[in-house]
Amino acid sequence: MTGGQTAFNKGSFGKRTLQEKIKNNFLSSNKISNEGEFSMSYDRIRITGYAIPTTPGGVVDIGNPNGPGSVAGYYLGSEDFETDIQARIDILKAAVDTAKAKITGDDTGVINLFVAPEFYFHGLSGPYIFEDEANDPIITIREKLTGTFNSTDYPNWMFVCGSVISTHVKDPARMFASESVKSRNNIVKTLSQEWRNSFGPLKGVIFDMLINFIKVCHSYPNCEIRNRSVIINNMGINPPQNSDVCKVMTTEKYYCSNEDLLLYDTESNQQVVTEQMTAYPVIDLSAGDAKQSAFDKYAIFRQGIDIPDAAAMDYGVEICLDHSDTRLRRNIDNEPSPIVAPHVQIIPSCGMQIVQSSVATDANGIVFNCDGQYTLNNTGAGPGQGDVSGVESVYANYSKGSYGAHSQLARVNQAAIGGDPNAPDSSNASFQNLSEELITCFSVDQPPANLDQYYAGGAGELHIYGLDAPLTLYS
């Protein structure tokens, strides 16, 4: 693969009139006025994790990327934004339709939740780059996703479509040519390569220099990255602080790791947004994490339907490292009414698994992780069951060569107490014992022929939890 052009060189986001028309039509159609369409009660849930590797191509590990490490490599994708997102949606649809075809019999009262990994949507530069705020690429992505996964064809389905990374830069060419970008990229590449060439105590010294330098760079970014997950629920969802029921929302990540982006591009593409150039936006969580509007940055939302034995059911979505940082757990005593605790906690990730101290659901709640980076416990492909770092869970792995992915599900026995896991009067959640027979694994039927242009680890695998016997939502 050769280094490609970024979106700003191809004019992909120059169609302001078309984008504004799409945005206005989308915002008006997102609100649901006929609540009768969503009056059915749901008491069970079936969850599908799309375990597809979403890491870059030609990955070169710098340190341990599953720990305090980073990566080099190159991004896969298309030079043209419209072509890129449509290809990724086509690949996603092939996976969804494969899972849908496996469901037989009466599906009444069952929520079908489909989750893809973090970084599912990205371009040749890493983040999609756009010059004008009116042309934010997530507008087009939301519109295309809601059209593809419409309520007619997928009436009782909910989708957490991985995440979309993007950055708003008014003059990308000038940013990439700046001495600030060139200097920090040269320093990081040199330190990375010297780390690979060294051994003994010096290797640790160089690695510490590298990580500390990147942390300093995060404090003085060249651009701000937005990492947002698109959530579609054809049964109707609403922000708990807002009465408008809608079909689609977004939530946003705030915790920046050392490996969300490449340290350097091994294909010598000079228009790649690197880790040391970036920072994520601050999200004020002091008053809780309940959504107030469909496209704000917050993480907890409410299904706009009646649930047996409960007034409503709440979901929380934590993108990757936000889960490790106890984003939802820290506010379980601080969420505004009517939120008590999410009943379903969803973690789309690229380098994360369920963390015991971060689980924030109520009793009998469901925690689900779909990851695009590694296999759990180095157990190879297929399903498994047992204690994974203190979390009793069931999981399934996918691997192809050096690429891996996994999904993982846990069910809470006793809910966590206290938002601070280290406080003396707090306790972490405990978990129920589940059988690996809950999981059924499938390959994707007829994935698009151009898949390898977009994902380095192959078509991935579908892990369906509760295919023939969906999980009850409440005991």
N, C-alpha and C positions, 0 to 999 in steps of 0.2 A: 504494500500500500504506500502511496506517496502522499505527502502532506497536502491537504485540501485547502480550499478557500473558505474563509469564514463567511457567515451570513451577510455581513455588511458589504462585502465585495460583490456579492451576487444580487444585491438589491432585494432580498427576500422579504424585507419588512418595509418596503417603500410604498406599499399600496394603502395609504392612510384612509382613503375613502372607503375602500372595501373592508378594511379592518374595523373602522368605526361602525359600518353598517352591520357587520357580523356581531360586534360587541353589543350594540343597541338591541338587535333582534334577540340575541342570546339572553341578555339580562331580563327582557320582558317575558321570554318564554320559560325562563327558569322558575318563575313563581307559579305555584299551583293554586288555582282558584276553586277547582272542583274536588273538595276533600272526600267526597263519596267514592272517588276512584281508589282511595287508599284506606278504606274503612275495614278491610279484612284484618283479622287478628292472626299473629304469627307466634307460634309457641316452640318452634324448633329451628335449628340452623345447621346448614351444611357449609363447610369452608374448603375452598380450593386455593392452595398455594402454587403459584407458577414459579418453580425453582429454576430460573434461567440466569446464568452468570451475566452480570451487568458491569463487570470490571473491564478496563481497557484491553486492547490487543497487545501482544508481545510484552506482557507484564515482567518487569524487572523489580524484584523485591529489594527495598532499602530498609534494613532492619526487619522486624516481624510485622507485616501489615495487619495481622490479626491482633496485634498488641500496639506498642508505641512505635510503629513503623510507617513507611510510606512506599510509594511505587513510582516507577517510570514506565514508559510504554508509549502507545499511540491510541488515539480515539478512532473508532469506526463510525461510519455514517455516510451521508450524502452531502455534497456541496450545496445543494438546494434545500432550503428549509421545508418547503411544502412536500417535496419528495421524501425527505427524511422522516417527517412525522407520519406521513401516510404509510410508509413501509413499516414503521414500528407499530402502528395501529393494526395493520393487516396481520402482522405476526401475533399480536395480542389477541386479535379476533379468532385466529386459527386455534389458539390455545383455549379460549373461552368456549368456542363451539365444540371442541373435542370434549371438554368437561360436561357441557350441556347434553351432548349426545349420550353420555354414560348414565344419565339419570332416567330411570324408568318408573312407571307407576304413578300414583297420585302424589303430586307435589304440593298439594294444598296445605297452607299453614307453615311452609318451610321458607326461611330466608336463605338464599344462595349467595354467600359472600365469596368474592374472588379477589385475591391479593397478589400483586406483582412486586418485585423488589425495588429498592431505591435506585435512582439513576437510570430508570428504564428509558427515559427521554433525555437525550443529549446529542450534541452535534460534533463535528470534526474539531472544533475548538474547545471541546468540553462543554461549557455552558453555551446555550444559544445566545448570541450577541445581538442586541437591538439598540438602535440609536434614538428612537422616539418612544416615550412612555405610552403613547396611544397605540403603538404596535407591539406591545408586550406579547410574545409568542404564546403565552399560556391561554390567551383569549381564543386563538385559533385551535389550540389543542383541546380545550374544553368543549368548544363547539363541535369539533369532529368526533370526540369521544361520546358525547351525548347523542349525536346522530347515529353513530355505529351501534352503541349499546342502548337502544331505545326501549321504552316501556312496553311497546307492542311485542317485540321479539323476546325481551327479557323482563317479563312483568314482575317477578319476585326476586330480582337480582340486585345486588349491591357490589360495586367495584371500587377497590382502592388501587389506583392505576400507577403503582410505584411512585416515582417522583420525577419532576421536571426541573432541570437546572438551567438558569438563565442569568444574564447580567445586562444591565442598562448602562451603555457607555456612549456618550455623545460623539466622541471622535476616536473610534477604535484604532485606526492606523497610527494616530499620534500617541496613543497610550502604549502600543507595542513598541514604538520607536523610541520611547523615553529612556533616559539613562537610568531611571529608577527601576524600570522593568528589566532592562538588559543587565544591570549590575546584580540585582538579586537573583536572576535566573542563572547567571554565570557562576555566582558563588555557590548556589545550591547544587548545580550540576557538578562542579569541581569537588565539593565535599562528598557528594553521593558516589562519584567514581573513585575517589580516594578511599572511602569507606570500603568499597568492594575490593580494592586492591590491597588493603591492609590486613593485619592479623595481630593477635595478642592484645595487650592493654591499649595500644594506640587505636585499635578499631573502636573501642568503647568511647575513647576521648573524642574521636571524629564524629561519632554518632551523636553524642551529647551536643557538640557544637552545631550540628545540622538541625537537630530538633529545637534547640534554643533560638537559633537564627530564624527558623520558620515562625516560631511563636512571636518573636519581635516583629516580623513582617506582617503578621495578622493584625498587629496594633496600628500599622501604617499601610493600609491596603491601597492598591491601585484601582480596585473596583469592588463593588459589593455583589455578592452572589445570593440569588434567591433559589431555594431548594424547596419546591412546593409539591404536595401530593394532591391529585385530582380525585375527588370522591363522588361517585355517582350512586344514587339510591333511587331506584324506580318505584319504591313503595312510599317515598316521601320522607324528607328529613327537615329539621329546622334548627336554627340556632336557639339554644335555651333562653336567651335574653331577647328573642324576637319571635313574633307569632307567625311570620311568613314561612309557609311550608314550601320547600323547593326540591329539585331533583339533583342538584350538583353543588358541591362546595370545594374549597381548597383549605389546606392547612400548611403551615410553614415550619421548617427546621431553623433552629437558632444556634446549635452547638457545633462549632467548626472543629473537625479533627485534622490530623496531619496527612490523611490519605484520601480526602474527598476528591482531590484533583491530582493530576500528575505533577511530579517534581520537575520532570523535563521530558520532552518528546524525543523518542529514540529515532524517529523518522525525519528529524531536523525541520519540522514545521515551525516557523517562527510566529505563527498566529494562534498559539495554544495558551489558554488561560491556565496558569500554573497555581499550585497550592500557595506559594509564597506571595502571590499577587492579591490575594483575596481576603475577605471577611464576610461573615453572615450578619444580617441585621439584628439588632437588639429587639427582644420581645418582652414587654412588660408583663410579668406574671404575678405581680404583687396582689392583684385582686382576683386571682384564679385564671383558669384556662378555658372557660366556657365561651363558645363562639357567640358573637353579637350580630354578625352579618355573614353571609355565605362566603365571602372572599376575604375575610380578615385573616390574621395570622394564627388564630387560636385553634385548639385541638379537640375540644369536647363538643359533641353535637347530639341531638336527640332524634330518634326515629318518630316520625309524626303519625303514629298508629297506636292503637290500644294493644297492650300486652296482658295476657292473663296474669293475675296476682300482682300486677304492678301498674302504676299510672302511666308509665312510659319507660323506654329503654334507652340508655345513654351509651355512646361509643366514645372512645378516645384513640387518636392516632398519634403515635410518636415515631418520628423518622429517625432511625438508626441511633446515633450517639445521644440524641435527646432522651432515649430510654435509659441509657447508662447513667445519664445525668439526673435521673429521677424526676423528669419533667412533670408527669402526672401524679406521682406519689407525693411530691412535696406539697401539693395543694389539696390533699384529700380532706383536710379540716378547714379549708379556706375557700372552697368553691361557692359561688353565689347560688341562692335558691333559684330554681328547684333542684340543682345538681346535688346528689349525695356522693356517688362514685360511679364511674363507668361500669357497665356490665360486660362489655366487650372491649378489650384493649388490643389494638392492632399495631404491629411494628414492622413496616416495610424497611428493609435495611440492605446495606452492602458492607458487611463486616460486623454483625451484631447477633446476639441470641437473647433469649429471655433471661433477665437478671432478677434474682429473687428479691433483692431489696428495692427494686423499681416497680414491682407489681402493685397496681392500685385499684383493681376491681373490687366489687363487693363479693360477699360469699356466694359460691357457685358460679362466679364470673369466669369468663373465657379469655385467655391470653393467647394471641397468635402472632407468630413471627414468620416472615418470608424473606429470605436472605439471598443475595446474588453474588456472594464472595467465597464461601468455604463450606465444607461438610462438617457436621458436628461429630466430635469424638474420634475423628479419623477412622470412622467405621465403614467407609466406602458407600456404595449405592444401596438404596432400599430403605425400608422402614426400620425403626428401632424404638426401644422403650427403656426408661430408667431415669436415674438421677443425673442431671447435667448441671454441674456447678450449683447444686443445692435446689434445683428445680426438677421435681418429679414431672415427667412429660413424655409425650410420644413425638417422634420426629421422623423425617425421611430425608435422605441425601441424594444428590445428583452430582456426578462427576464426569468430566471428559478431559482427558489429559491432565494438564496442570490447573484446569478450571473446575470450580465447584460451586454448589448452591445447596440450600437446605430450607426446609420448613419445620416448624416446631409448634406444638400446642400443649398448653397446660390448663388445668381447671382448678380454681381456687377452692380450698376447703374452708379455712378460716381467713377472713380478710385481714390485711395489714392494719395495724393500729399506729396512728401518728404519722405526720408528714416527714419527720426527720428520722431516718432509719437508725441513727446513732443515739437518739435520745433515750434516757434510761426507762421511760415508761412506754416506749414504742416496741412493736414487734413486727416482723416480716410476715407476709402471707405464707400459709401452708397449702399443700396441694393434694389433690385426689390421685389415686392410682388409676391409670388408664391403660387399656390394652392396645398394643400395636395393630390389632385387627381393626381398629378404628380407621386405619389409613389404607387407601388403595392408590397405587401409582400407575400412571399411564404416560406413554410417550405422546407427543403432539401429532395428530393426524394431518398429513399434508401441509407442513409448514411452508411458507413461501420460499421459492428457489433462491432468492437473494438474501436469505437470512444471514449468511456468513459475512455479508457486507456490513452488518449492523451489530452483531453479537459474536464475540470471539469464542465462546464456549459452547456453541451449538444451540439446538432448539430447546434445551432444557427439558423439564419433566413436570407433569401435573401430579400434585399430591392432594387427593380428595379425602377429607376427614368427615366421615359419616355419610358415605355414598348411599348405602341402603338403609342405614339407621341414623338419621340426623340427630345431633345433640339436642336435648331439651334445653330451652333457654332458662327455665326456672324449675326447681324441683317441686 
